Amino acid sequence: MPQDDGITRSLKDITAGSVGGIAQVLVGQPFDIVKVGSPPELRTSSLRVELTRRIGEIADSGDGVC
């Protein structure tokens, strides 16, 4: 297998980092919206567990925006 030159390796690294960053934003954004949108008195650990479970169900069902 031929060795990648420096430029090819750099392009692969940049592409991989960009794709990873985009994926992180797409996965993390719903949690940020729920966290910021909820009133402080409702930010209990049980509520977070329930909201996380529901977001996971929506993501698994394919009915969400993503």
N, CA and C of each residue as an Amber inpcrd file, in Angstrom:
protein
   198
   0.8380000  -1.1670000   0.0000000   0.0000000   0.0000000   0.0000000
   0.8930000   1.2430000   0.0000000   0.6460000   2.1920000  -0.8680000
   1.5040000   3.3750000  -0.9120000   1.2880000   4.2600000   0.3040000
   2.3290000   4.9340000   0.6940000   2.2590000   5.8350000   1.8360000
   1.6090000   7.1500000   1.4230000   0.7750000   7.7120000   2.3240000
   0.1730000   9.0200000   2.0610000   1.2290000  10.0970000   2.2270000
   1.2210000  11.0570000   1.3170000   2.1200000  12.1870000   1.5150000
   1.5100000  13.1250000   2.5580000   2.2330000  14.1180000   2.9540000
   1.7970000  15.0010000   4.0370000   0.5070000  15.7340000   3.7390000
   0.3370000  16.1810000   2.4960000  -0.8550000  16.9480000   2.1390000
  -2.0900000  16.0580000   2.1720000  -1.9950000  14.8540000   1.6350000
  -3.1280000  13.9380000   1.6330000  -3.5310000  13.5850000   3.0610000
  -2.5520000  13.3230000   3.8950000  -2.8190000  12.9880000   5.2960000
  -3.4890000  14.1660000   6.0060000  -3.0170000  15.3750000   5.7370000
  -3.6050000  16.5640000   6.3570000  -5.0520000  16.7550000   5.9180000
  -5.3270000  16.5410000   4.6370000  -6.6960000  16.6700000   4.1460000
  -7.6140000  15.6380000   4.7840000  -7.1090000  14.4170000   4.9490000
  -7.9020000  13.3790000   5.6160000  -8.1860000  13.7710000   7.0660000
  -7.1740000  14.2930000   7.7540000  -7.3470000  14.7000000   9.1490000
  -8.3510000  15.8470000   9.2720000  -8.2500000  16.8250000   8.3780000
  -9.1710000  17.9670000   8.4070000 -10.5940000  17.5050000   8.1300000
 -10.7570000  16.6260000   7.1480000 -12.0860000  16.1120000   6.8080000
 -12.6750000  15.3260000   7.9700000 -11.8790000  14.4520000   8.5630000
 -12.3590000  13.6550000   9.6900000 -12.7430000  14.5480000  10.8720000
 -11.9410000  15.5510000  11.1510000 -12.2470000  16.4700000  12.2430000
 -13.5040000  17.2810000  11.9870000 -13.6880000  17.6970000  10.7470000
 -14.8860000  18.4660000  10.3900000 -16.1440000  17.6130000  10.5250000
 -16.0970000  16.4070000  10.0220000 -17.2480000  15.5070000  10.1220000
 -17.5550000  15.2010000  11.5900000 -16.5240000  14.9720000  12.3800000
 -16.7300000  14.7120000  13.8070000 -17.3380000  15.9080000  14.5220000
 -16.8810000  17.1080000  14.1880000 -17.4260000  18.3180000  14.8000000
 -18.8800000  18.5390000  14.4410000 -19.2160000  18.3180000  13.1780000
 -20.6040000  18.4680000  12.7420000 -21.4940000  17.4540000  13.4520000
 -21.0400000  16.2250000  13.5510000 -21.8180000  15.1850000  14.2370000
 -22.0320000  15.5510000  15.7010000 -21.0070000  16.0910000  16.3380000
 -21.1200000  16.4720000  17.7420000 -22.1760000  17.5630000  17.9280000
 -22.2040000  18.5380000  17.0350000 -23.1950000  19.6110000  17.1320000
 -24.5960000  19.0580000  16.9090000 -24.7660000  18.2040000  15.9080000
 -26.0930000  17.6590000  15.6170000 -26.6210000  16.7960000  16.7600000
 -25.7450000  16.0570000  17.4090000 -26.1740000  15.1960000  18.5140000
 -26.3960000  16.0160000  19.7810000 -25.5620000  16.9950000  20.0410000
 -25.6360000  17.7400000  21.2930000 -26.6530000  18.8550000  21.3290000
 -27.0450000  19.3890000  20.1810000 -27.9420000  20.5420000  20.1560000
 -29.2870000  20.2850000  20.8320000 -29.9500000  19.1560000  20.5950000
 -31.2440000  18.9510000  21.2860000 -31.1200000  18.9940000  22.8110000
 -30.0300000  18.4890000  23.3410000 -29.8400000  18.5200000  24.7860000
 -29.6360000  19.9480000  25.2830000 -28.9270000  20.7760000  24.5160000
 -28.7310000  22.1720000  24.8970000 -30.0450000  22.9310000  24.8820000
 -30.8930000  22.6640000  23.8910000 -32.1810000  23.3440000  23.8020000
 -33.0440000  22.9900000  25.0050000 -33.0770000  21.7250000  25.3860000
 -33.8730000  21.2960000  26.5360000 -33.3190000  21.9150000  27.8130000
 -32.0030000  21.9280000  27.9560000 -31.3750000  22.4520000  29.1730000
 -31.6470000  23.9460000  29.3270000 -31.4990000  24.7050000  28.2570000
 -31.6790000  26.1530000  28.3260000 -33.1510000  26.5150000  28.4250000
 -34.0130000  25.7440000  27.7740000 -35.4320000  26.0630000  27.7480000
 -36.1920000  25.6980000  29.0020000 -35.6310000  24.8740000  29.8530000
 -36.3530000  24.4680000  31.0560000 -36.1000000  25.4500000  32.1930000
 -37.1460000  25.7600000  32.9760000 -36.9630000  26.6590000  34.1200000
 -36.0350000  26.0300000  35.1600000 -35.3030000  26.8410000  35.9060000
 -34.3350000  26.3040000  36.8790000 -34.9450000  25.3650000  37.9140000
 -36.1720000  25.6180000  38.3350000 -36.7730000  24.7600000  39.3650000
 -37.1310000  23.3750000  38.8360000 -37.1700000  23.2140000  37.5120000
 -37.4750000  21.9100000  36.9270000 -36.2210000  21.1440000  36.5080000
 -35.0570000  21.7100000  36.7230000 -33.8170000  21.0610000  36.2980000
 -33.3440000  20.0520000  37.3450000 -34.1310000  19.0400000  37.5650000
 -33.7670000  17.9890000  38.5070000 -33.1780000  16.8200000  37.7340000
 -32.4850000  15.9670000  38.4300000 -31.8600000  14.8390000  37.7540000
 -32.9050000  13.8890000  37.1730000 -34.0450000  13.7100000  37.8420000
 -35.0730000  12.8180000  37.3000000 -35.6670000  13.3830000  36.0180000
 -35.8170000  14.7000000  35.9490000 -36.3260000  15.3190000  34.7310000
 -35.3300000  15.1360000  33.5900000 -34.0510000  15.3200000  33.8950000
 -33.0260000  15.1310000  32.8600000 -33.0250000  13.7050000  32.3350000
 -33.1890000  12.7510000  33.2250000 -33.2160000  11.3490000  32.8010000
 -34.4170000  11.1070000  31.8860000 -35.5620000  11.6330000  32.2620000
 -36.7760000  11.4470000  31.4530000 -36.6460000  12.1370000  30.0980000
 -36.1460000  13.3600000  30.0780000 -35.9850000  14.0740000  28.8070000
 -34.9580000  13.3910000  27.9120000 -33.8830000  12.9060000  28.5050000
 -32.8740000  12.1860000  27.7300000 -33.4690000  10.9220000  27.1250000
 -34.2790000  10.2140000  27.8880000 -34.9320000   9.0080000  27.3850000
 -35.8660000   9.3430000  26.2290000 -36.6460000  10.4050000  26.3690000
 -37.5880000  10.7860000  25.3120000 -36.8610000  11.2460000  24.0480000
 -35.8040000  12.0060000  24.2080000 -35.0290000  12.4380000  23.0400000
 -34.4400000  11.2280000  22.3350000 -33.9590000  10.2630000  23.0990000
 -33.4350000   9.0340000  22.5110000 -34.4990000   8.2680000  21.7490000
 -35.7200000   8.2320000  22.2920000 -36.8240000   7.5530000  21.6030000
 -37.1500000   8.2490000  20.2840000 -37.1650000   9.5750000  20.2950000
 -37.4520000  10.3280000  19.0820000 -36.3620000  10.0760000  18.0400000
 -35.1210000  10.0850000  18.4740000 -34.0080000   9.8640000  17.5510000
 -34.0610000   8.4440000  16.9670000 -34.4190000   7.4670000  17.7850000
 -34.5040000   6.0830000  17.3290000 -35.6880000   5.8500000  16.3880000
 -36.7710000   6.6050000  16.5960000 -37.9640000   6.3740000  15.7950000
 -37.8530000   6.9600000  14.3920000 -36.9670000   7.9220000  14.2030000
 -36.8130000   8.5440000  12.9000000 -37.8420000   9.6420000  12.6540000
 -38.6260000  10.0070000  13.6660000 -39.6420000  11.0460000  13.5150000
 -39.0860000  12.4430000  13.7510000 -37.8800000  12.5510000  14.2650000
 -37.2930000  13.8420000  14.5800000 -36.7510000  14.5510000  13.3600000
 -36.2000000  15.6970000  13.5860000 -35.6460000  16.5260000  12.5150000
 -34.3850000  15.8970000  11.9440000 -33.5750000  15.2840000  12.8080000
 -32.2830000  14.7400000  12.3670000 -32.4850000  13.6490000  11.3550000
